[in-house]
Amino acid sequence: MDARLNGVAIRVEALHVVRGGKVVLPELTCAVAHGTVTGLLGPSGSGKSTLIRSVVGVQRVAGGRVEVLGEPAGARPLRSRVGYMTQAPSVYEDLTVRENLRFFARVLGAERGTVERAIGDVSLDDHADRVVSRLSGGQRARVSLATALLGAPDLLVLDEPTVGLDPVLRRDLWQLFHALAERGTTLLVSSHVMDEADRCDALLLLRDGRLLAEGTPAELRARTGVTQLDDVFLRLVDGAAT
């Protein structure tokens, strides 16, 4: 059954992940609603990247279940429906921006026009014919994001997509994320920067591999009685410790 029928794009139930002999996610349960920009926030080492890898089906899990768009995570039918941007840029440095995107578009079977649209979406029009190795770190990250946008995926999973970007480009990308959501795309966006939380429709707050809280920014403010989201997180941490 298509996950859109019940409004859930990602369902995680009792997810248990062990890496290097250490429990990273101890029976985590959460959900991401279809057509939303959901922020996955928490400090470094909280398990955000492990959860993301589990959602896209590249993480070995010890127990539990992850369902994505009505399919088990990593299932073959999801390959053309899920776009994934890793923390480290995952493009070929000896190719130009446009060559990279044309290559990945062929792999995905995406239409030719999606290449130029993706280049424009991430504001790389002026650098489209530059070799990736000559780009800045932030520009390389944008090339990776553009590859994730190819093929108009139903779900975009973005691991720290705005790291190293200037404030104007960060603003523009968040506007793009919401425009995609309005067209029906679901976005799961990880960050350790709490000031980005207000840009999200919903939040999943992780700490030490556990779900500290979930809800809209307004709901979490109401729950804790504070207005700054940094303070919201600290109030939730303090509450969990008592």
N, C-alpha and C positions, 0 to 999 in steps of 0.2 A: 504493500500500500504506500502511495506517495505520502511523505511526511507532511506535505502542505495541507493534507486533509485534516490533520489533527493539530496543526499549528506549531509543530515541533520539528526543527531541522536537525538538531543534535540531541541525543539522549544518552547520558552516561549513567550507568548503574553499577554501584559497588566496584568501581575500577580499582584494581590492585596492581601496582607496578613496582618491581624491584630492579634496581640498577646497581651493578657492582657490589652486590650483597647488601645493599641498603634499601629500605622501603622508602620509595619516593612519593607514591600515592597510596595511602591506606584506605581502600574502599571508598573512593570518591563518587558521589552521586550529584548530578546537576543536569540542567537542560538549557538549550538555546532556542528561542522562538524564531520561527520563520520570518524572514523579511525585516530583521532588526540588525542594528549595529551593537553587538554585545562585547563589552570590554572585559578582558581577562587580566586582572591586575593583582599585583603582589610584589614583594621584594625579590631580588635575585635569589635563586635557590628555593623558591616556594613551590616549584613543580609546574609552572606555566608551560614551559617548552615540552615537558614530558606529556602533559595533557594534550597539547596541540599535536604532537607526534602520534599520540594514540588516536586522535580524531581522524587524522589523514591516513592512518593505517600502516605507519612505518615503525611503530613502537611495539616490541614484544611485551605482552601483558601477562601477569600471573593469575589474574582472575577478574571477574566482572564482565560487563558488556558495554560496547560503544556502538550505537546505531546512528548512521548518518544518512539523511534524506531517505529514510525507510529501508536502508541496506546496512549490513554489517560493515563497520569501518574497514577500508581497504578493498572492498569488493570491486570486481572488474567494472560493473556498470557505473561506478563513481568516478572513474578516471577522467571522463570528459565533463563531469559535473562539479568537480571540486578543484579550485585554484589554491595553490599553497605557496606562500613566500616564507622562506627560512630566514633566520637571523643573519647568517652570512650570505652575501650575494652568490647566487647559484647560476651564473652565466659564464660564457666563454670569453676570456679576457682578450684573446687574439682576434675576435670578430668585432665588427661595429655593432652599435645598438640595433640598427635595422636588420643586420644580418642575423643577430641573435634571435630577434623576434620572428623573422621569417623562418628560421630553422625550427623554433619551438611551435610555430603555427602549423608547419607541415607535420610535425610529430603528433599534434593534437587534432589535425584535420580541420583546423579553424579556417574560416573564410579569409580571403586575401585582405579585405578591408579592415579586418580587426587589428592588423599590425599598425597601420597609421593611426587608428583610433586610440590604441593603447599608448602609443608614443605621445599623442596629444594629451591624453588623460593624466600622464605623469609629468607633463611639461618638459619634455626632452626634444621638442621639435628642432631646436638649434644645435642639438648634439647627436642627431640620429645617425650621422655618418662618421662619427668619431669611434675609434677603437676603444673598447671598454677599459683596457689597461691604462688609458690616458685620462680617465674620468676620476673625479673625486669620489670619496667613500659614499657620500650622500647620493651622488648621481648613479653610482653602481647599484645602490639599494633601490633606486627608482627603476632601473632596468629590470631588476628582479621582480618588482611589483608589476611592471608592465607585462612580464611573461605570465604572471598569475592571472592577469585580466584577460588574456587571450581566450577566445572561445566563449565569452560571456558565461562563466560558470554560475551554477545555482548557489554555490557556497564558496566564499573566500575565507581562507584561514591565513592570517597575517601575523607573523611572529616579530614583534618590535619593528613595525614598518616605518616609524618616524624617527628612529634613532639617527642622530647626526644631521638632521635636516633643519634648515633655518625656520623661524616662526612663520613666515609667509607661506612657504611650501607646506609646512605642517597644516596650517589652516586650510589651504587649498585641497590637500589630500583628504582631510576630514570632510570637507564639503563633497568631494567625490564619493567617499564612502556612503554618505547619507543619500546622495543621488542614486547610487546603485541599489541601496536598500529600498528606496521608493519605487524602483523598477522591479522589486521582488527578490533581489539577491540577499542572502543572509551573510553577514560578516562576523567573524570571531577575530577580535583584534587584541593581541597581548601587549602589555606595557608595564613598566615599573614606575611610570611617571603619573602620579595621582592627579595632576592638573588636567590630564587627558580624560579622566573619568567623566567629567561633565559633558563631554562630547558624545557619550554613549547613550543608547536607549536603555540598556540594561547592563548590570555589572555582576561579575563573578569575582569575589575577592578571595584569594588563596593565601594561606600561610602554612609553611611546613607541610605542604601536600594535602592540607585539609581545606574544605570550603568554609571560610570564615563567615561569609554572608553572600546573599544574592538578592537582587531587586533593582529598581530604578534608582538613580541618584537621589531623587526626592524621597523615595521610600526609606532609603538608608539614612538620610538626614533626619527624617521624622523618627526613625527607630532609635537613633542615638542622641537626638536633641542638640546636635551641633551643625554648623553650616559649612565649614571648610572640610573638603573631602579627606585631606590629610588627617584632620582631627577625627573624622568619622572612622577611618581605619584604626587609628590609635585607640579610640573608645571601644571598638569591637575587639581589638586585641586584648585590652584590659579586661573586658567582660568575659572573654574566653578563658582568661587566666585565673579568674576568681571562681 
